[in-house]
């Protein structure tokens, strides 16, 4: 997305001498996507950014997945995964529990009260949704402040760390791509500007406003990366702290975006999920379901019609409000529903009829639709509500 920003001190022309107060050179680093063919940024470091002292194995949290077989819809109760005795000693990076994953995207959940190590994901972009709590996210591009309802977009290879702030733990839903995560092309001009029909715009994206300088030496950085055998981790020991950037500019950088700044698209009859889309990656999309006026045709049925996901799995993370279509299912704050391709799904019994005449839905949810089947991570297996698959049976007692 070509939206230019600049922070700190940079030379008037790129790839030219940029000297410090003592006359020595700053070290220019190009951080770019798709080789040299897409968005990039130029960062100016006090120290050589490629220097490392040592590299050892970092054993990642359990990344194993299990097929959704036999095929059935599932309800996952994420709040059951992190009692206080666990989250008090958990950080946002190493404490993630894998919920769902395939070759394109991995969905994790974490509750944390502890500062994370320095971390860099070179598999793909990360989009982290803050369910509750607050955090300071320190990056090589500067500092981001994140609060409940914020997405934090961290471009691939951005070195950063998470520092929970405030009195309550940070609850985070993590979307890790094997690609880049961007706004849908239909919302952008051919030059990259948000168009008038887009549900958000450049004003809603908040990049770093403050650089951070740390002068520590012999610092550890955790790196998640790919091999021919899958995703692995490496622990770097670097001679100088990565937060030594004095200035940068370009169109590639981390930012926050509040789900509350998303303007819903509504209509006379029920709008399909693409009307709620906010971002996309390779073979998946991210959609926002926010408080909104609903269908105003005199014969409208505001809750979704029953539908079969022919080509995709649909994952809904419920993060606020009162989700009308799921009443009676056991789903609540912190739940995830998984409706796989090949299974017809829709409102719970009674919701279809109850919605007639309703003119407003007070709901908040993040949806991820994938175009390859998702498998279950260890976190999903640990918090599944086994009764959910039968919740459309009218005689079911819960």
Residue pairs with C-beta under 8 A, 6 or more apart in sequence:
1 39
1 182
1 183
1 188
1 192
1 251
2 39
2 191
2 192
2 193
2 251
3 192
3 193
3 202
3 205
3 251
4 249
4 250
4 251
5 207
5 249
5 250
5 251
5 253
6 247
6 248
6 249
7 141
7 142
7 207
7 208
7 209
7 211
7 247
7 248
7 249
8 44
8 142
8 211
8 245
8 246
8 247
8 248
9 18
9 44
9 246
9 247
10 18
10 42
10 44
10 247
10 248
10 249
11 17
11 18
11 44
14 28
14 42
15 28
17 25
18 25
18 26
18 28
18 44
19 25
19 26
20 26
20 46
20 246
26 44
26 45
26 46
26 246
27 44
27 45
27 46
27 47
27 48
27 49
28 42
28 43
28 44
28 45
29 42
29 43
29 44
29 45
29 49
30 36
30 40
30 41
30 42
31 40
31 41
31 42
31 43
31 155
31 157
31 158
31 250
31 252
32 38
32 39
32 40
32 41
32 252
33 39
33 40
33 155
33 156
33 180
33 252
39 250
39 251
39 252
40 250
40 251
40 252
41 141
41 248
41 249
41 250
41 251
41 252
41 253
42 248
42 249
42 250
43 49
43 140
43 141
43 245
43 247
43 248
44 245
44 246
44 247
44 248
45 244
45 245
45 246
46 240
46 244
46 246
47 239
47 240
47 244
49 242
51 238
51 239
51 240
52 236
52 237
52 238
52 239
53 218
53 237
53 238
53 239
54 236
54 237
55 234
55 235
55 236
55 237
56 234
56 235
56 237
57 232
57 233
57 234
57 235
58 222
58 223
58 233
58 234
58 235
59 233
60 224
60 231
60 232
60 233
61 94
61 95
61 96
61 97
61 98
62 97
62 98
62 377
62 378
63 98
63 101
63 106
63 230
63 231
63 377
64 98
64 377
64 378
65 98
65 100
65 101
65 102
65 375
65 376
65 377
66 375
66 376
66 377
66 381
67 373
67 375
67 376
68 74
68 313
68 338
68 340
68 373
68 374
68 375
68 376
71 340
71 342
71 343
72 340
72 343
72 389
73 337
73 338
73 339
73 340
73 343
73 345
73 388
73 389
74 337
74 338
74 376
74 380
74 384
74 385
74 388
74 389
75 329
75 330
75 331
75 335
75 336
75 337
75 338
75 384
75 385
75 388
75 391
76 99
76 335
76 336
76 337
76 338
76 379
76 380
76 383
76 384
76 385
77 334
77 335
77 383
77 384
77 385
78 99
78 109
78 173
78 317
78 334
78 335
78 336
78 379
78 383
79 333
79 334
80 382
80 383
81 97
81 109
81 111
81 379
81 382
81 383
82 90
82 109
82 110
82 111
82 169
86 111
87 95
87 111
87 112
87 113
87 169
88 113
88 114
88 169
89 113
89 114
90 110
90 111
90 112
90 113
90 114
91 112
91 114
91 115
91 116
91 117
91 162
92 110
92 112
92 116
92 128
92 135
92 162
92 164
92 170
92 172
92 174
93 116
93 117
93 119
93 161
93 162
93 222
94 116
94 117
94 222
95 110
95 111
95 112
95 114
96 108
96 109
96 110
96 174
97 108
97 109
97 110
97 377
97 378
97 379
97 382
98 106
98 107
98 108
98 377
98 378
98 379
98 380
99 107
99 108
99 109
99 336
99 376
99 377
99 379
99 380
100 106
100 107
100 315
100 336
100 338
100 374
100 375
100 376
100 377
100 380
101 107
101 374
101 375
101 377
102 370
102 372
102 373
102 374
102 375
103 178
103 372
104 177
104 178
104 179
104 281
104 282
104 283
104 284
104 370
104 371
104 372
105 175
105 176
105 177
105 178
105 281
105 283
105 284
105 368
105 370
106 174
106 175
106 176
106 377
107 173
107 174
107 175
107 176
107 315
107 336
107 368
107 374
107 377
108 173
108 174
108 176
108 377
108 379
109 171
109 172
109 173
109 174
109 379
110 170
110 171
110 172
110 174
111 169
111 170
111 171
111 172
112 162
112 164
112 169
112 170
112 172
113 164
113 169
113 170
114 164
115 161
115 162
115 163
115 164
116 161
116 162
116 163
117 161
117 220
117 221
117 222
118 159
118 160
118 161
118 219
118 220
118 221
118 222
118 242
119 159
119 160
119 161
119 221
119 222
119 223
119 224
120 157
120 158
120 159
120 160
120 221
120 222
120 223
120 224
121 154
121 156
121 157
121 158
121 176
121 223
121 224
122 156
122 157
122 223
122 224
122 225
122 226
123 156
123 176
123 177
123 178
123 224
123 225
123 226
123 231
124 156
124 176
124 177
124 178
124 179
124 180
124 181
124 281
125 153
125 154
125 155
125 156
125 177
125 179
125 180
125 181
125 281
126 152
126 153
126 154
126 174
126 175
126 176
126 177
127 151
127 152
127 153
127 154
127 174
127 175
127 177
127 181
127 279
127 286
128 146
128 151
128 152
128 154
128 172
128 173
128 174
128 175
129 150
129 151
129 152
129 172
129 173
129 174
129 175
129 259
129 317
129 319
129 366
130 146
130 147
130 148
130 149
130 150
130 151
130 152
130 170
130 171
130 172
131 148
131 171
131 172
131 173
131 319
131 334
132 148
132 168
132 169
132 170
132 171
133 148
133 164
133 165
133 166
133 168
133 169
133 170
133 171
134 145
134 146
134 147
134 148
134 164
134 165
134 166
134 170
135 145
135 146
135 162
135 163
135 164
135 165
135 170
136 143
136 144
136 145
136 146
136 162
136 163
136 165
137 143
137 144
137 145
137 146
137 152
137 154
137 160
137 161
137 162
137 163
137 254
138 160
138 161
138 163
138 212
138 243
139 154
139 158
139 159
139 160
139 208
139 254
140 158
140 159
140 160
140 242
140 243
140 245
141 158
141 207
141 208
141 245
141 248
141 253
141 254
142 207
142 208
142 209
142 210
142 211
142 212
142 245
143 208
143 209
143 210
143 211
143 212
144 152
144 206
144 207
144 208
144 254
144 255
144 256
145 256
146 152
146 256
147 258
149 258
149 259
149 260
149 320
149 364
150 256
150 257
150 258
150 259
151 256
151 257
151 258
151 259
151 279
152 254
152 255
152 256
153 181
153 254
153 255
153 256
153 257
154 160
154 254
155 180
155 252
155 253
155 254
156 180
158 254
159 221
159 242
159 243
160 254
162 170
164 170
171 334
173 317
173 319
173 366
175 181
175 286
175 368
177 281
177 282
177 284
178 226
178 281
178 282
179 281
179 282
179 283
180 281
180 282
181 279
181 280
181 281
181 286
182 279
182 280
182 281
183 194
183 198
183 278
183 279
183 280
184 277
184 278
184 279
184 280
184 285
187 194
187 195
187 197
187 198
187 199
188 194
188 195
188 198
189 195
192 251
193 202
194 200
194 201
194 202
199 262
199 263
199 264
199 265
199 278
199 288
200 257
200 261
200 262
200 263
200 278
204 257
204 258
204 261
204 262
205 255
205 256
205 257
206 255
206 256
206 257
207 253
207 254
207 255
208 253
208 254
211 245
211 246
211 247
212 243
213 243
213 244
213 246
214 241
214 243
214 244
215 240
215 241
215 244
216 240
216 241
217 239
217 240
217 241
218 237
218 238
218 239
219 237
219 238
219 240
219 241
219 242
220 235
220 236
220 237
220 238
221 235
221 236
221 238
221 242
222 233
222 234
222 235
222 236
223 233
223 234
223 235
223 236
224 231
224 232
224 233
225 231
225 232
225 233
225 234
226 232
257 278
259 288
259 290
259 364
259 366
260 290
262 278
262 288
262 290
264 276
264 288
264 290
264 291
264 292
265 271
265 275
265 276
266 292
266 293
266 294
266 295
266 296
267 275
267 295
268 295
268 296
268 297
268 300
269 295
269 297
269 300
270 294
270 295
270 300
270 301
270 302
270 303
270 304
270 305
271 295
273 287
273 314
273 367
273 369
274 285
274 287
276 287
276 288
276 289
276 367
277 285
277 286
277 287
278 286
278 287
278 288
279 285
279 286
280 286
283 370
283 371
283 372
284 368
284 369
284 370
284 371
285 368
285 369
286 366
286 367
286 368
287 366
287 367
287 368
287 369
288 365
288 366
288 367
289 316
289 363
289 364
289 365
289 366
289 367
290 363
290 364
291 321
291 360
291 361
291 362
291 363
291 364
292 360
292 361
293 359
293 360
294 300
294 302
294 355
294 358
294 359
294 360
294 361
295 301
295 302
296 359
300 356
301 352
301 355
301 356
302 324
302 355
302 356
302 358
302 359
302 361
303 324
303 325
303 346
303 347
303 351
303 352
303 355
304 325
304 346
304 347
305 346
306 344
306 345
306 346
306 347
307 344
307 345
307 346
308 342
308 343
308 344
308 345
309 339
309 340
309 341
309 342
309 343
309 345
309 369
310 341
310 342
311 341
311 371
312 341
312 369
312 370
312 371
313 338
313 339
313 340
313 341
313 369
313 370
313 373
313 374
314 337
314 338
314 339
314 340
314 345
314 367
314 369
315 336
315 337
315 338
315 339
315 367
315 368
315 369
315 370
315 374
316 336
316 337
316 339
316 365
316 366
316 367
317 335
317 336
317 365
317 366
317 367
317 368
318 326
318 331
318 332
318 333
318 334
318 335
318 336
318 337
318 363
318 364
318 365
319 333
319 334
319 364
319 365
319 366
320 333
320 363
320 364
320 365
321 361
321 362
321 363
321 364
321 365
322 361
322 362
322 363
323 331
323 363
323 365
324 347
324 351
324 354
324 355
324 358
324 361
324 363
325 346
325 347
325 348
325 351
325 355
326 337
326 347
326 348
326 351
327 348
327 350
327 351
327 354
328 348
328 349
328 350
328 351
328 391
328 398
329 337
329 348
329 388
329 391
330 385
330 387
330 388
330 391
330 398
331 337
331 388
336 380
337 388
338 374
338 380
339 345
340 373
340 374
341 373
346 352
347 355
348 391
348 392
349 392
349 393
349 394
387 396
387 398
390 396
391 398
